[in-house]
Amino acid sequence: MPTLRPLAAGLLLSALLVVGRPEAGLAAATGDPLQLTSGLYVDPDSAAAAYVRRHPEDTAIATKIAGQPSARWFGSWSGDVQAGVTAYTTAADKADKLPVLVTDNLPGRQCGIGGGAASDAAYRAWIGGVSAGIGARPAVLVLEPDALARLDCYPAAEWDARIALLKYAVAVFAAKNPNTWVYLDAGTVTSGDAKEIARRLRLADVGKVRGFALNTANYFTTEQSVARGTEILRALGGGAHYVVDTSRNGNGSDGSSCNPPARKLGTSPAKAQSPVDLHLWLRTPGESDGPCGLTPTLPTRTFSPALAHHLITGT
């Protein structure tokens, strides 16, 4: 195989030093998105950020919520998902930051609440769009909250098909997104026996991705989630990592997962201590869990400044 002459090699090195990191889609496949970025991405188009643009006088929400990195969720409401994911990850890549995404589009979603892809084939195509939208850009992806933890809501005869869709998604991301850390959602500290959750994670091929996520859009303390993660890791026999959603767990849980009162912001998103990879805000604080609790008429993911201020003050 021919080699570069010293002069040509020097010119190539100089060009790389001038250009810096390759253009989006051409980044080196290190497998570690933290190495390719300089911190988590603060989404300028989050619902909290949009509120602050309309209400710049609300400095509490501006600094304590809108100014913090949080995840963007993608589902049936997202329109052209490949275009949306491409725009989101490209903006983060240009800022040299690490975007966090959550997919929520399994047919029927959790416990048959509705929405989601219209069919298994539609879901597989949709996952292909998410994967293509990320490409080789660095990203963190949490896959289908509650899909494994709440399998019990479905007849046992449907379990294999739902797990097969998760396996399909895992296989796509593992093969096509070398700089993405993917985490299968593993529910919360109350999601049944840890050994059973570990069994379901194995069925969904957790060993092909980075690991699992805990406490997504919930309120349990970080200490409780770490204890739960330790149990699941033990049942898995090690070999995985996990992330914890700390967005609204500052006061812990009162048993409700739907806009409960007197909850509080948790620790800011940041790298954590192994085997916990990251503390993340998977739900943007102030976004509704649904028409319940403190906001009985507010749809899911709709931003409420009242909810946001409750979380800021912890009352």
Secondary structure as GFF3:
##gff-version 3
##sequence-region A 1 315
A	DSSP	alpha_helix	6	19	.	.	.	ID=ss1
A	DSSP	alpha_helix	47	54	.	.	.	ID=ss2
A	DSSP	alpha_helix	59	61	.	.	.	ID=ss3
A	DSSP	pi_helix	62	66	.	.	.	ID=ss4
A	DSSP	beta_strand	72	74	.	.	.	ID=ss5
A	DSSP	three_ten_helix	76	78	.	.	.	ID=ss6
A	DSSP	alpha_helix	81	94	.	.	.	ID=ss7
A	DSSP	beta_strand	100	103	.	.	.	ID=ss8
A	DSSP	three_ten_helix	110	112	.	.	.	ID=ss9
A	DSSP	alpha_helix	120	134	.	.	.	ID=ss10
A	DSSP	beta_strand	139	143	.	.	.	ID=ss11
A	DSSP	three_ten_helix	151	153	.	.	.	ID=ss12
A	DSSP	three_ten_helix	156	158	.	.	.	ID=ss13
A	DSSP	alpha_helix	159	176	.	.	.	ID=ss14
A	DSSP	beta_strand	180	185	.	.	.	ID=ss15
A	DSSP	alpha_helix	194	203	.	.	.	ID=ss16
A	DSSP	three_ten_helix	206	208	.	.	.	ID=ss17
A	DSSP	beta_strand	211	214	.	.	.	ID=ss18
A	DSSP	alpha_helix	222	236	.	.	.	ID=ss19
A	DSSP	beta_strand	241	245	.	.	.	ID=ss20
A	DSSP	beta_strand	270	271	.	.	.	ID=ss21
A	DSSP	beta_strand	276	280	.	.	.	ID=ss22
A	DSSP	alpha_helix	305	313	.	.	.	ID=ss23
###
